[in-house]
Amino acid sequence: MATVKAKNVLGTELQPCSFDPLTGFFRDGCCNSSQEDFGSHTVCAQMTDVFLAFSIQKGNDLSTPRPEYRFPGLKAGDRWCVCAGRWREAAEAGVAPPVVMESTHERALEVIALADLEYHALRS
């Protein structure tokens, strides 16, 4: 039986987000998701100092290393699978980090409009 590949928000095969730091709900480098992923860690975003500060303000410190969880701490420029709800909250506050569309899981569309993701798409 063939394995079904996850889709991104563009309707194509989901691409890796980051292997360094190793991201994803499953720590597989991709923003894969499942029913166990209650936070919907589906948006591949490139971290900014403003977003990292916003996240700390909301009670989720993504900057401080937590070796006990194999978490290196993030800095501006790192890519990370963030929760769709937190990304939307950041967008509403005007501090959303850029999105890597090819690496953002289609499940993010349950929480975020495609037009909002496209507006914040990372431009190369």
Backbone as a printed PyTorch tensor [residue, N CA C, xyz], in Angstrom:
tensor([[[ 0.8460, -1.1850,  0.0000],
         [ 0.0000,  0.0000,  0.0000],
         [ 0.8840,  1.2400,  0.0000]],

        [[ 0.5890,  2.1760, -0.8620],
         [ 1.3800,  3.4020, -0.9810],
         [ 1.1080,  4.3370,  0.1910]],

        [[ 2.1460,  5.0270,  0.6410],
         [ 2.0090,  6.0000,  1.7110],
         [ 1.4480,  7.2980,  1.1170]],

        [[ 0.4550,  7.8550,  1.7850],
         [-0.1170,  9.1190,  1.3340],
         [ 0.7680, 10.2460,  1.8460]],

        [[ 1.2300, 11.0780,  0.9330],
         [ 2.0800, 12.2080,  1.2980],
         [ 1.2010, 13.3630,  1.7650]],

        [[ 1.6580, 14.0400,  2.8030],
         [ 0.9330, 15.2090,  3.3070],
         [ 0.9760, 16.3130,  2.2600]],

        [[-0.0480, 17.1470,  2.2750],
         [-0.1490, 18.2670,  1.3360],
         [ 0.1080, 19.5770,  2.0750]],

        [[ 0.6320, 20.5450,  1.3210],
         [ 0.8090, 21.8820,  1.8740],
         [-0.3840, 22.7570,  1.4920]],

        [[-0.3530, 24.0130,  1.8960],
         [-1.4690, 24.9300,  1.6440],
         [-1.6310, 25.2630,  0.1650]],

        [[-0.6370, 24.9140, -0.6430],
         [-0.7150, 25.1460, -2.0870],
         [-1.2940, 23.9340, -2.8170]],

        [[-1.5400, 22.8380, -2.0700],
         [-2.0980, 21.6290, -2.6570],
         [-1.0650, 20.6780, -3.2230]],

        [[ 0.2130, 20.9810, -2.9990],
         [ 1.2830, 20.1090, -3.4690],
         [ 1.9030, 19.3850, -2.2710]],

        [[ 2.8770, 18.5160, -2.5400],
         [ 3.4890, 17.7310, -1.4700],
         [ 4.1840, 18.6310, -0.4430]],

        [[ 3.9250, 18.3630,  0.8230],
         [ 4.5250, 19.1230,  1.9200],
         [ 6.0440, 18.9800,  1.8790]],

        [[ 6.7370, 20.1170,  1.9300],
         [ 8.1960, 20.1520,  1.9180],
         [ 8.7240, 20.3340,  3.3440]],

        [[ 9.9550, 19.9050,  3.6180],
         [10.5320, 20.1020,  4.9460],
         [10.5920, 21.5870,  5.3250]],

        [[10.4850, 21.8390,  6.6130],
         [10.5660, 23.2040,  7.1460],
         [11.9780, 23.4700,  7.6650]],

        [[12.4810, 22.6160,  8.5560],
         [13.8230, 22.8170,  9.1080],
         [14.3380, 21.5370,  9.7620]],

        [[15.5820, 21.2220,  9.4520],
         [16.2690, 20.1200, 10.1260],
         [17.2610, 20.6560, 11.1570]],

        [[17.5700, 21.9660, 11.0770],
         [18.4980, 22.5890, 12.0240],
         [18.0500, 24.0280, 12.2730]],

        [[17.2640, 24.2660, 13.3160],
         [16.8740, 23.3130, 14.3510],
         [15.8150, 22.3310, 13.8380]],

        [[15.8060, 21.1480, 14.4340],
         [14.8610, 20.1070, 14.0450],
         [13.4790, 20.4600, 14.5700]],

        [[12.5460, 20.6770, 13.6420],
         [11.2180, 21.1570, 13.9900],
         [10.1430, 20.1200, 13.7100]],

        [[ 8.9300, 20.4900, 14.0050],
         [ 7.7630, 19.6650, 13.7250],
         [ 7.2260, 19.0000, 14.9750]],

        [[ 5.9290, 18.7920, 14.9950],
         [ 5.2850, 18.1050, 16.1180],
         [ 5.9370, 16.7490, 16.3520]],

        [[ 6.3250, 16.0750, 15.2600],
         [ 6.9640, 14.7630, 15.3520],
         [ 8.4870, 14.8610, 15.3290]],

        [[ 9.0310, 16.0810, 15.3120],
         [10.4710, 16.3340, 15.2000],
         [11.0420, 15.5550, 14.0150]],

        [[10.3620, 15.7430, 12.8670],
         [10.7930, 15.0900, 11.6340],
         [11.2300, 16.1070, 10.5810]],

        [[11.3150, 17.3850, 10.9830],
         [11.7300, 18.4340, 10.0620],
         [10.5950, 19.0240,  9.2530]],

        [[ 9.4190, 18.4350,  9.3560],
         [ 8.2440, 18.8890,  8.5920],
         [ 7.1280, 19.3070,  9.5440]],

        [[ 6.2140, 20.1160,  9.0150],
         [ 5.0640, 20.5530,  9.8140],
         [ 3.9110, 19.5580,  9.6730]],

        [[ 4.2530, 18.2650,  9.7600],
         [ 3.2360, 17.2120,  9.7310],
         [ 2.3380, 17.3470, 10.9440]],

        [[ 1.1310, 16.8140, 10.8290],
         [ 0.1640, 16.9380, 11.9050],
         [-0.6630, 15.6590, 12.0050]],

        [[-1.3350, 15.5180, 13.1220],
         [-2.2380, 14.3950, 13.3370],
         [-3.2750, 14.8270, 14.3650]],

        [[-4.1940, 13.9500, 14.6750],
         [-5.2240, 14.2500, 15.6770],
         [-4.6040, 14.5140, 17.0570]],

        [[-3.4180, 13.9500, 17.3200],
         [-2.7410, 14.1610, 18.6130],
         [-2.1420, 15.5630, 18.7180]],

        [[-1.9800, 16.2340, 17.6000],
         [-1.3820, 17.5710, 17.5580],
         [-2.4730, 18.6120, 17.8230]],

        [[-2.8560, 18.7300, 19.0750],
         [-3.9490, 19.6420, 19.4440],
         [-3.6240, 21.0980, 19.1310]],

        [[-2.3450, 21.4620, 19.1400],
         [-1.9450, 22.8360, 18.8580],
         [-1.8370, 23.1440, 17.3800]],

        [[-1.9590, 22.1370, 16.5370],
         [-1.8450, 22.2930, 15.0860],
         [-0.5550, 23.0290, 14.7170]],

        [[ 0.5730, 22.3850, 14.9750],
         [ 1.9080, 22.9410, 14.6720],
         [ 2.1590, 22.8210, 13.1710]],

        [[ 1.4290, 23.5970, 12.3980],
         [ 1.3500, 23.3840, 10.9590],
         [ 1.9020, 24.5170, 10.1010]],

        [[ 2.2480, 25.6530, 10.6970],
         [ 2.7290, 26.8010,  9.9280],
         [ 4.2500, 26.8530,  9.9930]],

        [[ 4.8840, 26.7080,  8.8480],
         [ 6.3420, 26.8470,  8.7840],
         [ 6.6380, 28.3410,  8.6660]],

        [[ 7.2000, 28.8900,  9.7170],
         [ 7.4640, 30.3270,  9.7610],
         [ 8.9530, 30.5810,  9.9930]],

        [[ 9.4230, 31.6720,  9.4210],
         [10.7970, 32.1120,  9.6680],
         [10.7570, 33.1020, 10.8200]],

        [[11.4230, 32.7570, 11.8970],
         [11.3640, 33.5510, 13.1130],
         [11.9070, 34.9620, 12.9140]],

        [[11.2570, 35.8780, 13.6250],
         [11.7180, 37.2670, 13.7050],
         [11.8430, 37.6160, 15.1780]],

        [[12.6600, 38.6100, 15.4830],
         [12.7900, 39.0430, 16.8800],
         [11.4390, 39.5030, 17.4260]],

        [[10.6620, 40.1800, 16.5990],
         [ 9.3550, 40.6960, 17.0440],
         [ 8.4060, 39.5470, 17.3860]],

        [[ 8.3710, 38.5160, 16.5410],
         [ 7.4940, 37.3840, 16.8270],
         [ 7.9590, 36.6210, 18.0650]],

        [[ 9.2650, 36.4240, 18.2060],
         [ 9.7690, 35.7110, 19.3800],
         [ 9.4130, 36.4520, 20.6630]],

        [[ 9.5060, 37.7810, 20.6540],
         [ 9.1100, 38.5830, 21.8220],
         [ 7.6100, 38.4560, 22.0660]],

        [[ 6.8140, 38.4820, 21.0160],
         [ 5.3600, 38.3160, 21.1170],
         [ 5.0270, 36.9620, 21.7350]],

        [[ 5.7100, 35.9270, 21.2890],
         [ 5.4540, 34.5860, 21.8030],
         [ 5.7740, 34.4980, 23.3000]],

        [[ 6.8810, 35.1080, 23.7140],
         [ 7.2110, 35.1410, 25.1510],
         [ 6.0980, 35.8550, 25.9130]],

        [[ 5.6380, 36.9650, 25.3680],
         [ 4.5690, 37.7470, 26.0050],
         [ 3.2930, 36.9080, 26.1720]],

        [[ 3.0780, 35.9770, 25.2540],
         [ 1.8870, 35.1160, 25.3010],
         [ 2.1200, 33.8450, 26.1130]],

        [[ 3.3080, 33.7390, 26.7350],
         [ 3.5710, 32.6040, 27.6220],
         [ 4.2750, 31.4240, 26.9770]],

        [[ 4.7750, 31.5900, 25.7520],
         [ 5.4860, 30.5100, 25.0830],
         [ 6.8710, 31.0050, 24.6830]],

        [[ 7.8470, 30.7610, 25.5360],
         [ 9.2220, 31.2000, 25.3060],
         [ 9.8960, 30.2520, 24.3150]],

        [[10.0530, 30.7150, 23.0900],
         [10.6980, 29.9140, 22.0510],
         [12.1830, 30.2410, 21.9280]],

        [[12.6740, 31.1890, 22.7150],
         [14.0610, 31.6450, 22.5970],
         [15.0210, 30.9320, 23.5390]],

        [[14.5490, 30.5140, 24.6820],
         [15.4110, 29.9110, 25.6970],
         [15.6200, 28.4270, 25.4240]],

        [[16.8810, 27.9890, 25.3440],
         [17.1410, 26.5520, 25.1420],
         [16.5550, 25.7150, 26.2810]],

        [[15.9870, 24.5730, 25.9240],
         [15.4520, 23.6110, 26.8980],
         [15.9920, 22.2340, 26.5280]],

        [[17.2570, 21.9650, 26.9110],
         [17.9000, 20.7080, 26.5090],
         [17.1250, 19.4620, 26.9380]],

        [[16.4070, 19.5500, 28.0520],
         [15.6460, 18.3820, 28.5160],
         [14.5480, 17.9760, 27.5330]],

        [[14.1780, 18.9090, 26.6570],
         [13.1750, 18.6200, 25.6150],
         [13.8210, 18.5910, 24.2290]],

        [[15.1540, 18.5620, 24.1920],
         [15.9040, 18.6220, 22.9360],
         [15.5160, 19.8560, 22.1190]],

        [[15.3330, 20.9680, 22.8390],
         [14.9410, 22.2300, 22.2060],
         [16.0880, 23.2200, 22.3210]],

        [[16.6510, 23.6530, 21.1820],
         [17.8440, 24.4960, 21.2070],
         [17.5820, 25.9680, 21.5080]],

        [[16.3240, 26.3920, 21.4840],
         [16.0240, 27.8220, 21.5580],
         [16.1580, 28.4110, 20.1690]],

        [[15.2400, 29.2900, 19.8200],
         [15.2100, 29.8440, 18.4680],
         [15.7300, 31.2650, 18.4420]],

        [[16.2080, 31.6590, 17.2590],
         [16.6540, 33.0310, 17.0290],
         [16.0770, 33.4830, 15.6940]],

        [[16.1050, 34.7710, 15.4650],
         [15.6200, 35.3180, 14.1950],
         [16.3310, 34.6190, 13.0440]],

        [[15.5520, 34.2510, 12.0240],
         [16.0860, 33.5570, 10.8600],
         [15.8440, 32.0660, 10.8760]],

        [[15.6810, 31.4820, 12.0800],
         [15.3640, 30.0610, 12.1690],
         [13.9690, 29.8070, 11.6180]],

        [[13.7750, 28.6400, 11.0400],
         [12.4330, 28.2220, 10.6180],
         [11.8900, 27.2440, 11.6410]],

        [[10.5780, 27.3480, 11.9180],
         [ 9.9670, 26.5430, 12.9690],
         [ 8.4980, 26.3240, 12.6380]],

        [[ 7.9900, 25.1620, 12.9780],
         [ 6.5640, 24.8570, 12.8130],
         [ 5.8110, 25.4370, 14.0130]],

        [[ 5.1120, 26.5210, 13.7950],
         [ 4.3760, 27.1710, 14.8820],
         [ 2.9040, 26.7820, 14.8300]],

        [[ 2.2470, 26.9260, 15.9680],
         [ 0.8200, 26.6290, 16.0540],
         [ 0.0340, 27.6100, 15.1870]],

        [[-0.9210, 27.0640, 14.4470],
         [-1.7200, 27.8970, 13.5490],
         [-2.4480, 29.0000, 14.3150]],

        [[-2.9920, 28.6820, 15.4670],
         [-3.7100, 29.6790, 16.2580],
         [-2.8110, 30.7980, 16.7470]],

        [[-1.5860, 30.4680, 17.1650],
         [-0.6380, 31.4910, 17.6210],
         [-0.1970, 32.3620, 16.4500]],

        [[ 0.0180, 31.7400, 15.2810],
         [ 0.4050, 32.5310, 14.1140],
         [-0.7180, 33.5080, 13.7560]],

        [[-1.9550, 33.0320, 13.7640],
         [-3.0960, 33.9080, 13.4480],
         [-3.1940, 35.0420, 14.4590]],

        [[-2.9860, 34.7190, 15.7280],
         [-3.0010, 35.7320, 16.7870],
         [-1.9130, 36.7870, 16.5260]],

        [[-0.7370, 36.3350, 16.1140],
         [ 0.3530, 37.2570, 15.7990],
         [ 0.0030, 38.1170, 14.5790]],

        [[-0.6380, 37.5100, 13.5960],
         [-1.0420, 38.2680, 12.4060],
         [-2.0330, 39.3620, 12.7910]],

        [[-2.9860, 39.0280, 13.6530],
         [-3.9830, 40.0090, 14.0940],
         [-3.3300, 41.1410, 14.8800]],

        [[-2.1930, 40.8530, 15.5350],
         [-1.4580, 41.8650, 16.2970],
         [-0.4260, 42.5990, 15.4300]],

        [[-0.3200, 42.1990, 14.1600],
         [ 0.6190, 42.8610, 13.2590],
         [ 2.0600, 42.4110, 13.3900]],

        [[ 2.2950, 41.2260, 13.9850],
         [ 3.6690, 40.7570, 14.1980],
         [ 3.9070, 39.3430, 13.6510]],

        [[ 3.1140, 38.9190, 12.6770],
         [ 3.2610, 37.5670, 12.1390],
         [ 4.5980, 37.4050, 11.4290]],

        [[ 5.2610, 36.2770, 11.6720],
         [ 6.5030, 36.0170, 10.9490],
         [ 6.2000, 35.5390,  9.5280]],

        [[ 7.1620, 35.6860,  8.6080],
         [ 6.9560, 35.2080,  7.2400],
         [ 6.7080, 33.7010,  7.2010]],

        [[ 5.9020, 33.2830,  6.2290],
         [ 5.4800, 31.8880,  6.0920],
         [ 6.1590, 31.2500,  4.8830]],

        [[ 6.6110, 30.0170,  5.0660],
         [ 7.1380, 29.2170,  3.9620],
         [ 5.9600, 28.3670,  3.4770]],

        [[ 5.3370, 28.7970,  2.3970],
         [ 4.0940, 28.1930,  1.9230],
         [ 4.2400, 26.7060,  1.5820]],

        [[ 5.3190, 26.3350,  0.9140],
         [ 5.5210, 24.9460,  0.4970],
         [ 5.6810, 24.0050,  1.6880]],

        [[ 6.0290, 24.5710,  2.8380],
         [ 6.2960, 23.7710,  4.0380],
         [ 5.2090, 23.9180,  5.0950]],

        [[ 4.1300, 24.6270,  4.7730],
         [ 3.0180, 24.8240,  5.7060],
         [ 1.9240, 23.8090,  5.3880]],

        [[ 1.5960, 22.9890,  6.3620],
         [ 0.6350, 21.8910,  6.1930],
         [-0.7570, 22.4340,  5.8790]],

        [[-1.4810, 21.7260,  5.0250],
         [-2.8240, 22.1460,  4.6330],
         [-3.7820, 22.2740,  5.8220]],

        [[-3.5030, 21.5920,  6.9200],
         [-4.3620, 21.6830,  8.1040],
         [-4.3980, 23.1090,  8.6710]],

        [[-3.3710, 23.9110,  8.3700],
         [-3.3520, 25.3030,  8.8410],
         [-4.5590, 26.0700,  8.3100]],

        [[-5.0820, 25.6400,  7.1700],
         [-6.2300, 26.3320,  6.5600],
         [-7.5130, 26.1650,  7.3670]],

        [[-7.5170, 25.2720,  8.3410],
         [-8.6610, 25.1380,  9.2520],
         [-8.7470, 26.3440, 10.1830]],

        [[-7.6240, 27.0480, 10.3420],
         [-7.5310, 28.1460, 11.3060],
         [-7.2290, 29.4860, 10.6380]],

        [[-6.5060, 29.4360,  9.5050],
         [-6.0110, 30.6500,  8.8530],
         [-6.4690, 30.6720,  7.3960]],

        [[-6.9060, 31.8290,  6.9450],
         [-7.3030, 31.9820,  5.5460],
         [-6.0650, 31.9270,  4.6450]],

        [[-6.1960, 31.2790,  3.5040],
         [-5.0910, 31.1880,  2.5490],
         [-4.5800, 32.5790,  2.1720]],

        [[-5.4820, 33.5270,  2.0120],
         [-5.0780, 34.8910,  1.6420],
         [-4.1600, 35.5030,  2.7060]],

        [[-4.3950, 35.2130,  3.9730],
         [-3.5410, 35.7360,  5.0430],
         [-2.1460, 35.1110,  4.9670]],

        [[-2.0930, 33.8200,  4.7070],
         [-0.7990, 33.1550,  4.5600],
         [-0.0600, 33.7020,  3.3450]],

        [[-0.7710, 33.8680,  2.2400],
         [-0.1480, 34.4020,  1.0240],
         [ 0.3980, 35.8070,  1.2500]],

        [[-0.3360, 36.6230,  1.9930],
         [ 0.1050, 38.0000,  2.2850],
         [ 1.4460, 37.9880,  3.0320]],

        [[ 1.6300, 36.9910,  3.8870],
         [ 2.8360, 36.9070,  4.7190],
         [ 3.8520, 35.9110,  4.1770]],

        [[ 3.6480, 35.4550,  2.9310],
         [ 4.5550, 34.4450,  2.3620],
         [ 5.9730, 34.9920,  2.2760]],

        [[ 6.9250, 34.1450,  2.6230],
         [ 8.3340, 34.4940,  2.5410],
         [ 8.7030, 34.6400,  1.0700]],

        [[ 9.2700, 35.7630,  0.7470],
         [ 9.6910, 36.0350, -0.6300],
         [11.1870, 35.7790, -0.7220]],

        [[11.5910, 35.0740, -1.7690],
         [13.0250, 34.7800, -1.8830],
         [13.7540, 35.8650, -2.6450]]])
